[in-house]
Amino acid sequence: MPQPALPLNKYLSAQLPAVRENFPAGGGATGERKQYDGVLTGVSIVDDFKSLVSSYAKTLPEKPIAAHPSHPFPHFLTVLPKLPKELKSAQDVQQYLRQLPLAATAATLCALSGTEQGTDYASLSSNSRIDAAGYESDGGEEARLDEAGKSKADAGEKEAHGEEEGDAGKEAKVDVPGPSWGWRFNKSPLGSGEFLLIDEKNPEKVHLVVRTINSSAFSNEDWEEYVYEGPYHYNIKNKASWYHSRNCKASRRLGCRYFVFTDYQRWLFGVFSEDYSHLNITPILPYTASNPTVLESLVYWTRSAIGSEQGYKVNVKDVSGSQAPFDEKSGLARNGSVKKQSKGGVSLGAESDVSLMSA
């Protein structure tokens, strides 16, 4: 049976559930960091991000909205008991992301697309599939679906993808008209875990990437240094500078300009200019955020990435007159001003401090 229609505003206004972290000490990378050969030259902060998201949330349908047959809204109280009790590894972080906020975002994108296109998801039975032309399927795709299921049988791969053991027994996805938004787990050339936002009917095009990290590799100070406004200066030993370079190269590699950077506890949203020379980033959003919540922010950012007219538009700001951060003599505070220097200057991390799970 189709999932009952759901009041979207109420659903997205919920905070993410808390989860305890218990990452083991160490575990960072020991490989050499290469010099940055990218094109990023400037960064600016989206100061009005919260008001933009809140304004967008007010435009969402007020009446309950039907879910896509293949992308039901996850109910957190039902999903949580199946997830790890605490975060001990990058795989745990990825599992929480996939099963909770990212699944909720995909369900919302699909439901909104259906509403905009006039597709009546509520009338589609779980026992009948509709093909791309809108006709009931004759079942000829069963063999392909079975083969796709077999390819995910390996338990280790399931863990890396954040899948539950019970996922293999789920019903095959229903093919309906219009886009079917979802996430594809991917690993970068250096081994980082990332989720790619795709239309499952056109999976080669990536619209946004969610880059994951764990808090043992990126401290509060690193997060605060990451959010600044000014010219971009690459410092091979500064973690914030390093991850700016990694996120830029990842976006260029995937051909998408929008990204999300998160360890589940903290969320940051970014978008590059068309030539990737300028980055707009938001202030850090904690998982406990409200007005707007992480879910509302994810929906706003992903809708922006897929071309919504109400989405965010890149602002290439002239930051050439600001002091360059990440140099060898000064650090950078969250508001863009230079921090008081410590004896050793900026927070310089040994190469082994930076986890390649997010490089």
C-alpha positions in Angstrom: 0.0 0.0 0.0 1.2 3.5 -0.7 2.5 5.5 2.3 -0.1 7.9 3.6 0.3 11.6 2.6 2.6 13.4 5.0 2.6 17.1 6.2 5.9 18.2 4.8 6.4 21.3 6.9 6.0 19.4 10.1 8.2 16.5 8.9 11.1 18.8 7.8 11.0 20.9 10.9 12.1 18.0 13.1 15.7 18.1 14.5 18.0 15.2 13.7 18.3 12.6 16.5 21.3 12.7 18.8 23.9 10.0 18.5 27.0 9.5 20.7 30.5 9.6 19.1 33.2 7.1 20.1 35.9 7.3 17.5 39.2 5.5 18.3 42.2 7.7 18.6 44.5 7.9 15.5 43.5 6.3 12.3 44.6 9.3 10.2 46.4 9.1 6.9 50.1 8.8 6.6 50.5 9.4 2.9 52.1 12.5 1.4 49.8 15.5 0.6 50.3 16.7 -2.9 50.5 20.4 -3.8 47.1 21.9 -4.8 46.7 22.4 -8.6 43.1 23.7 -8.5 41.6 27.0 -9.5 39.9 28.2 -6.3 40.9 31.7 -5.5 38.3 33.2 -3.2 35.7 32.3 -0.6 32.6 34.2 0.7 30.1 33.4 3.4 26.3 33.2 2.7 25.4 35.3 5.7 21.7 35.2 5.1 21.6 31.4 4.7 19.2 30.8 7.6 16.7 33.4 6.4 16.9 32.1 2.8 16.1 28.5 4.0 13.3 29.7 6.3 11.7 31.7 3.5 11.9 28.8 1.2 10.3 26.5 3.8 7.3 28.7 3.8 6.7 28.0 0.1 6.4 24.3 0.6 2.9 22.7 0.2 0.8 23.2 3.3 -1.4 20.2 2.6 -0.1 16.7 3.2 1.9 15.4 0.3 2.0 11.9 -1.2 5.3 10.0 -1.2 7.0 8.5 -4.3 6.3 4.7 -4.2 10.0 3.9 -4.3 11.1 6.7 -1.9 8.9 6.7 1.2 9.6 9.1 4.0 11.7 7.4 6.6 10.2 7.5 10.1 13.1 8.2 12.4 11.6 6.3 15.4 11.3 3.2 13.2 14.8 3.5 11.6 16.8 4.4 14.7 16.7 1.0 16.4 18.3 -0.5 13.3 21.3 1.8 13.4 24.5 1.6 15.5 24.1 2.9 19.0 27.2 5.1 18.6 29.4 6.4 15.9 32.7 4.5 15.9 33.8 4.6 12.3 33.3 6.5 9.0 30.9 3.7 7.9 28.7 4.4 11.0 28.5 8.1 10.0 27.6 7.1 6.4 24.9 4.7 7.6 23.2 7.4 9.7 23.4 9.9 6.9 22.0 7.5 4.3 19.1 6.1 6.5 18.0 9.3 8.0 18.6 12.8 6.6 19.6 11.8 3.1 16.7 9.3 2.7 14.3 12.0 4.0 15.8 14.5 1.5 15.4 12.1 -1.5 11.8 11.3 -0.4 11.0 15.1 -0.3 12.6 15.8 -3.7 10.6 13.0 -5.3 7.3 14.0 -3.6 7.8 17.6 -4.7 8.6 16.6 -8.2 5.4 14.5 -8.3 3.3 17.3 -7.0 4.8 19.8 -9.6 4.1 17.3 -12.4 0.7 16.3 -11.3 1.6 12.7 -10.7 -0.8 11.0 -8.4 1.5 8.8 -6.3 -1.2 7.9 -3.9 -3.1 6.0 -6.6 -0.2 3.8 -7.4 -0.4 0.3 -5.8 2.8 -1.4 -4.6 1.7 -4.4 -6.7 1.7 -2.5 -10.1 4.6 -0.7 -11.7 4.2 2.2 -14.2 6.8 2.5 -16.9 8.4 5.8 -18.0 5.6 6.3 -20.6 2.9 6.0 -17.9 1.7 2.5 -18.7 1.4 -0.4 -16.3 4.5 -2.6 -16.5 4.2 -6.1 -17.9 6.9 -7.3 -15.4 9.6 -7.7 -18.0 12.1 -5.8 -15.9 12.0 -8.4 -13.1 15.2 -10.1 -14.4 17.1 -6.9 -14.4 15.9 -6.0 -10.9 17.0 -9.4 -9.6 20.4 -9.0 -11.1 20.7 -5.6 -9.5 19.8 -7.1 -6.1 22.5 -9.8 -6.4 25.2 -7.2 -7.0 24.6 -5.9 -3.5 24.8 -9.2 -1.7 28.2 -8.8 -0.2 27.8 -7.8 3.4 31.0 -5.6 3.5 29.7 -3.6 0.6 26.4 -3.1 2.4 28.1 -1.7 5.4 30.1 0.7 3.3 27.0 1.9 1.5 25.2 2.3 4.8 22.6 -0.4 4.0 20.7 -2.4 6.5 20.7 -6.2 6.4 17.1 -6.1 5.6 17.4 -4.0 2.5 17.8 -7.0 0.2 14.3 -8.1 1.0 12.7 -4.8 0.2 10.3 -4.5 -2.7 11.7 -3.6 -6.1 11.4 0.1 -7.0 8.3 1.3 -8.8 9.0 3.0 -12.1 6.8 6.1 -12.4 6.9 9.2 -14.7 9.3 12.0 -13.9 12.6 12.1 -12.0 13.4 9.7 -9.2 15.9 11.4 -7.0 18.2 9.3 -4.9 21.7 8.9 -3.6 24.6 6.8 -4.9 27.4 5.9 -2.6 30.8 6.5 -4.1 34.5 6.5 -3.0 36.9 9.1 -4.3 40.3 8.2 -5.7 41.8 8.7 -2.2 39.1 6.6 -0.5 36.8 9.2 0.9 33.1 8.3 1.3 30.7 10.5 -0.6 27.0 10.4 -1.6 26.0 11.6 -5.0 22.6 13.1 -5.7 21.3 11.7 -9.0 18.1 11.2 -10.9 18.0 7.4 -11.0 16.7 7.5 -14.5 19.8 9.5 -15.5 22.5 8.3 -13.1 25.5 9.6 -14.9 24.7 13.2 -14.1 25.7 14.2 -10.5 23.8 17.3 -9.2 25.4 17.5 -5.7 27.9 15.6 -3.5 27.7 15.0 0.2 31.3 14.7 1.5 31.7 12.9 4.8 34.3 13.2 7.6 34.5 12.2 11.2 35.2 14.5 14.2 38.4 12.7 15.1 39.9 14.0 11.9 38.4 17.5 11.9 38.1 19.4 15.2 35.9 22.3 16.2 38.8 24.7 15.5 39.2 23.2 12.0 35.6 23.7 11.2 35.8 27.3 12.4 38.8 27.9 10.2 37.1 26.4 7.3 34.3 29.0 7.3 35.9 32.4 6.4 35.6 35.1 3.8 38.7 36.2 1.8 41.2 35.0 -0.8 42.0 31.3 -0.8 45.6 30.4 0.1 46.6 26.8 0.1 48.6 25.6 3.1 49.6 22.0 2.8 49.7 21.5 6.6 46.5 23.3 7.5 43.5 21.0 7.7 40.9 23.6 6.8 42.9 24.7 3.8 43.5 21.1 2.8 39.8 20.2 2.9 38.9 23.3 0.8 41.2 21.9 -1.8 39.8 18.4 -1.5 36.2 19.5 -1.8 36.9 21.7 -4.8 38.7 18.9 -6.6 35.9 16.5 -5.7 33.3 18.8 -7.1 35.3 19.3 -10.3 35.9 15.6 -10.7 32.2 14.9 -10.4 31.1 17.8 -12.6 28.8 19.3 -9.9 29.1 22.7 -8.2 26.9 22.1 -5.1 28.2 20.2 -2.1 27.5 19.4 1.6 30.3 18.8 4.1 29.3 17.0 7.3 30.3 14.7 10.1 26.5 14.3 11.0 27.0 16.6 14.1 27.9 19.6 12.0 26.7 20.6 8.5 28.1 23.0 6.0 26.7 23.8 2.5 28.7 25.1 -0.4 28.5 26.0 -4.1 31.2 27.0 -6.6 31.0 29.4 -9.4 30.8 28.0 -12.9 34.6 28.0 -13.3 35.2 26.8 -9.7 37.3 29.9 -8.9 34.9 31.2 -6.2 33.1 29.4 -3.3 30.0 30.4 -1.4 29.8 28.6 1.9 27.3 28.8 4.8 27.9 29.1 8.5 28.1 25.8 10.4 24.7 24.3 11.2 24.6 21.9 14.2 22.4 18.8 13.9 20.2 20.3 16.6 19.5 23.4 14.6 15.9 24.7 14.3 14.4 27.5 12.2 15.8 26.2 9.9 16.6 22.6 10.6 19.2 20.5 8.8 16.4 18.7 6.9 15.0 22.1 5.7 18.5 23.2 4.7 19.2 20.0 2.8 16.0 20.3 0.9 16.7 23.9 0.0 20.3 23.1 -1.1 19.4 20.0 -3.1 16.5 21.8 -4.8 19.0 24.6 -5.7 21.3 22.0 -7.1 18.7 20.5 -9.4 17.7 23.9 -10.8 14.7 25.1 -8.7 13.8 28.7 -9.6 13.5 29.4 -5.8 16.9 28.0 -5.1 20.2 29.7 -4.2 22.1 31.6 -6.8 25.9 31.9 -6.6 27.3 35.3 -5.6 30.8 35.9 -6.8 32.0 38.5 -4.3 35.2 40.5 -4.6 37.3 39.4 -1.7 40.7 40.4 -3.1 41.1 43.1 -0.5 40.8 40.8 2.5 43.7 39.2 4.2 44.6 35.7 2.9 44.1 33.0 5.6 46.0 29.7 6.0 49.5 31.3 5.7 52.4 30.3 7.9 52.1 33.3 10.3 48.4 33.7 11.2 45.3 31.8 11.9 41.7 32.7 11.0 38.7 33.0 13.2 35.2 32.0 12.1 34.2 35.6 11.4 37.0 36.1 9.0 39.3 38.1 11.3 42.8 37.0 12.1 43.1 35.1 15.4 45.5 35.9 18.1 48.6 34.0 17.2 49.7 31.1 19.4 53.3 30.3 19.8 53.2 28.0 16.8 51.0 30.1 14.6 48.0 28.5 13.0 46.8 25.0 13.9 49.1 22.9 11.8 48.3 19.2 11.6 50.7 16.5 11.0 50.0 14.6 7.8 48.8 11.6 9.9 46.1 13.8 11.5 44.0 14.1 8.3 41.8 11.1 7.6 41.8 10.0 4.0 38.2 8.8 4.5 37.4 12.4 3.6 40.2 13.5 1.4 
